[in-house]
Amino acid sequence: MLCIAGNVTIGEGQALAVISGPCLLESLEMGLEVGRVARDACRELGLGYVFKASFDKANRSSPGSPRGPGLEKGLGWLSQIRDELGVPVTTDVHEPAQAGPVTKVASILQIPAFLCRQTDLLVAASRAAGAAGGAVNIKKGQFLSPSEMRGPIQKCCEAGCANLLLTERGTFFGYHRLVNDFAGVAEMMALGDNAPPVCFDATHSTQTPGTGAVTGGNRALAPRLARAAVAIGVHAVFLECHPDPDRAQSDAATQLALADLPGVLASLARVRDAIA
C-alpha cells in the first residue's frame, strides 16, 4: 500500500520521505525558515518532503506550557507555508471537530499517539481525509504492540480512508524512557498484504517522559536511531528541528538543531542507497 500526500508518495519502491519541521508552530517566520532548509536539503538528496508543525499541543506535561497559535491562526500559517514552499503539510488533530477544517490545509491528518485508539477521532479524520483525497497518519501509542495497530487501521478503512501511514515513536518500558524495538518496527511493516507504509519518529523516540515539568530527552541519539530505522527499510522518517532547540517552546530536549538537519538527511540518504 502507498500513502499519497500531495506531491509526495510514501511506500515500497518510493524515495525515502522526510516529515520535518518544528514541534510547535511558534511563528510563521520560523516555520518558513525551517521548512525552506528541510525542503532544499530533501530536493538535493532526492527525498520526498512533508512539512510538519502543530498548531496546538494539547498533551503538554505542564498546564502552563505554551500550546501554540490555535486552530484558526495556525491553519492560516500552515496554508502560507504550504503555498510559499510548494510542499504538502501535516499537523495533529486532537478532536473530531478539528478534522474538517484541518483537511482543507493539510495533506496528512496526524493522529497523536495517545489518541490512536479513539474511535470518534479516527472516524472523523478518515471521513474528512477520504473526502478530500488526503491521508491519515496514525502514530502508534507507546502502550501498544505493533500488531495492535490493526484495530486503528480497520477503523480508518471502514470510515472511508485507506490512504494511511503508521508511525513508530518508541514504547514505554517503565523507567522514564522509551525503547525502540526495531523487530517490532519490521513487524508493523508486515501487518498484511495491504499494510500501510511505516514512518519512524526519530526525535520523539529519544524522549524521557515523566522526569519533570517538561519531558526530557537526548537529541544526540536521534540521528543514530534514524539511520537504524532506514537500514531496516522504513518508508519515511520523522525529524523535528528548530533553529535554537534549547529555546524551543516544546520538545526542547529532543528537537534537532536546524543547522544539523542537512547533514543528518545526507547520512540517511547514504544508508538508503546502501540497502537499495
C-alpha positions in Angstrom: 0.0 0.0 0.0 1.2 3.5 -0.7 0.4 6.8 1.1 -0.1 9.7 -1.1 0.3 13.2 0.4 0.1 16.0 -2.2 3.2 15.6 -4.5 4.8 13.0 -2.2 4.2 9.3 -2.4 5.4 7.2 0.6 5.8 3.4 0.5 7.6 0.5 -1.1 9.6 1.4 -4.2 9.4 5.1 -3.5 12.1 7.6 -2.4 12.6 7.9 1.3 10.2 10.5 2.7 11.0 13.0 5.4 8.4 14.6 7.7 10.1 17.5 9.4 9.5 20.9 11.0 9.4 22.5 14.4 7.3 20.7 17.1 5.2 23.7 17.8 4.4 26.3 15.2 5.8 29.2 17.2 5.6 31.8 14.3 5.0 31.9 10.6 8.6 33.2 10.0 10.2 30.3 11.9 8.0 27.8 10.1 9.1 29.2 6.8 12.8 29.2 7.8 12.7 25.6 9.0 10.6 24.4 6.1 12.9 26.0 3.5 16.0 24.4 4.8 14.4 21.0 5.0 12.8 21.3 1.6 16.0 22.3 -0.1 18.0 19.6 1.6 15.5 16.9 0.6 15.4 18.2 -3.0 19.2 18.0 -3.3 19.1 14.4 -1.9 16.1 13.2 -3.9 14.0 12.7 -0.8 10.3 13.4 -0.5 9.4 16.2 1.9 6.3 17.0 4.1 6.4 20.0 6.4 5.1 19.3 10.0 4.2 21.5 12.9 1.5 21.6 15.5 -1.0 24.5 15.9 -1.9 23.2 19.3 0.0 20.9 21.7 -2.9 19.5 23.7 -0.9 17.0 25.7 1.7 19.1 27.4 3.2 17.8 30.7 2.5 21.1 32.5 -0.7 23.2 32.2 1.5 26.3 32.0 3.4 25.2 28.9 2.9 27.0 25.6 0.3 25.3 23.3 0.6 27.2 20.1 -1.3 29.7 17.9 -4.6 27.8 17.9 -6.7 26.4 15.1 -7.6 29.4 13.1 -4.2 31.3 13.1 -2.3 28.0 12.9 -4.1 26.8 9.8 -3.5 30.2 8.3 0.2 29.9 8.9 0.3 26.3 7.6 -1.5 27.4 4.5 1.0 30.1 3.8 3.9 27.7 4.4 2.4 25.1 2.0 1.8 27.6 -0.7 5.1 29.6 -0.4 7.3 26.5 -0.1 5.3 24.3 -2.5 5.2 21.3 -0.2 2.5 19.3 1.5 1.9 19.9 5.2 0.8 17.8 8.1 -0.4 18.6 11.6 -2.1 17.0 14.6 -5.8 16.7 15.2 -6.9 16.2 18.8 -10.7 16.5 18.5 -13.1 15.2 15.9 -14.4 18.7 15.1 -10.9 19.8 14.0 -10.7 17.2 11.2 -12.8 19.1 8.7 -11.0 22.4 8.9 -7.5 20.8 9.0 -8.1 18.7 5.9 -8.6 21.9 3.9 -5.0 22.8 4.5 -3.1 19.6 5.4 -2.4 16.7 3.1 -2.0 14.4 6.1 -4.0 14.5 9.3 -1.8 13.2 12.1 -3.4 11.2 15.0 -1.3 11.7 18.2 0.0 8.5 19.8 -2.0 8.9 23.0 -5.2 9.1 20.9 -4.6 6.3 18.4 -7.4 4.2 19.7 -10.0 7.0 19.9 -12.7 5.7 17.5 -14.5 9.1 17.1 -11.3 10.9 16.2 -10.1 8.2 13.8 -13.5 8.1 12.1 -13.8 11.9 11.8 -10.2 12.2 10.5 -10.8 9.3 8.0 -14.0 10.7 6.7 -12.6 14.2 6.2 -9.3 13.0 4.7 -11.1 10.5 2.5 -13.5 13.1 1.1 -10.6 15.5 0.4 -8.2 12.9 -1.1 -5.9 13.3 1.9 -4.2 10.8 4.2 -4.2 9.9 7.9 -1.0 9.2 9.8 -1.6 7.1 12.9 1.1 7.4 15.5 1.4 4.1 17.4 0.7 4.5 21.1 3.6 4.0 23.4 1.4 1.4 25.1 0.6 -0.7 22.1 2.3 -3.6 20.4 2.8 -3.4 16.6 0.1 -6.0 15.9 -2.5 -3.9 17.9 -2.3 -1.3 15.2 -4.6 -3.5 13.1 -7.5 -2.0 15.1 -6.9 1.6 14.2 -6.2 0.6 10.6 -9.6 -1.1 10.4 -11.4 1.8 11.9 -9.9 4.2 9.3 -10.5 1.9 6.3 -14.2 1.3 7.3 -14.7 5.1 7.8 -13.5 5.7 4.2 -9.8 6.3 4.2 -7.3 3.6 3.2 -4.6 6.3 2.4 -2.7 5.6 5.6 0.7 5.9 7.3 1.7 4.4 10.5 4.4 6.0 12.7 6.5 4.3 15.4 7.7 6.6 18.2 9.0 4.3 20.8 7.5 2.1 23.5 7.1 2.7 27.3 9.5 0.5 29.2 8.8 1.5 32.8 11.8 3.6 33.8 11.2 7.1 32.3 12.5 6.3 28.8 11.2 5.0 25.5 12.7 1.8 24.0 12.9 1.4 20.2 12.1 -2.2 19.2 13.3 -2.5 15.6 12.0 -6.0 15.3 8.6 -4.5 16.2 9.0 -1.9 13.5 9.6 -4.6 11.0 6.5 -6.4 12.3 4.4 -3.3 11.8 5.7 -3.1 8.2 4.3 -6.6 7.6 0.8 -6.4 9.2 -0.7 -7.8 6.0 -0.8 -7.7 2.2 -2.2 -4.1 2.3 -0.2 -2.9 5.3 0.3 0.9 5.3 3.8 2.4 4.9 5.7 2.9 8.1 7.4 6.1 9.3 9.9 6.2 12.2 9.8 9.2 14.5 13.4 9.5 15.5 13.2 12.6 17.7 10.2 11.7 19.9 11.8 8.3 20.3 14.6 9.9 22.4 12.1 11.3 25.0 12.4 10.5 28.7 8.8 11.0 29.9 7.8 11.7 33.5 11.1 13.3 34.5 9.8 16.7 35.4 7.5 19.6 34.5 8.6 19.2 30.9 9.5 16.0 29.0 13.3 15.4 28.8 15.2 13.6 26.1 18.5 13.2 24.3 18.5 14.6 20.8 22.0 13.3 20.1 20.5 9.8 19.8 18.0 10.8 17.0 20.4 10.5 14.0 21.6 7.1 15.1 18.0 5.8 15.6 17.0 7.3 12.2 19.9 5.5 10.5 18.9 2.2 12.1 15.3 2.6 11.0 16.3 3.4 7.4 18.6 0.4 7.4 15.7 -1.9 8.2 13.6 -0.4 5.4 11.2 2.1 6.8 9.4 4.3 4.2 9.6 7.6 6.0 11.5 9.4 8.8 10.0 12.0 11.2 12.6 14.5 12.5 11.6 17.6 14.4 14.0 20.5 14.2 14.4 24.1 15.4 16.8 27.0 14.8 17.6 27.1 18.5 16.4 23.8 20.1 17.3 24.7 23.7 14.9 27.7 23.5 12.1 25.8 21.7 8.6 26.1 23.3 8.0 22.4 23.0 10.3 19.3 23.0 13.4 21.4 23.6 15.4 18.3 24.7 14.7 16.2 21.6 14.5 18.5 18.5 17.5 18.6 16.2 19.3 21.9 15.5 18.2 23.1 12.1 21.8 23.7 11.1 22.5 19.9 11.6 19.5 18.7 9.6 21.0 18.7 6.1 23.9 16.5 7.3 21.6 14.1 9.1 19.4 13.8 6.0 22.6 13.2 3.8 23.5 10.3 6.1 20.0 8.8 5.8 20.2 9.0 2.1 23.5 7.2 2.1 22.0 4.4 4.2 19.0 4.2 1.9 21.3 3.9 -1.1 23.4 1.2 0.5 20.4 -1.1 1.1 18.7 -0.4 -2.3 
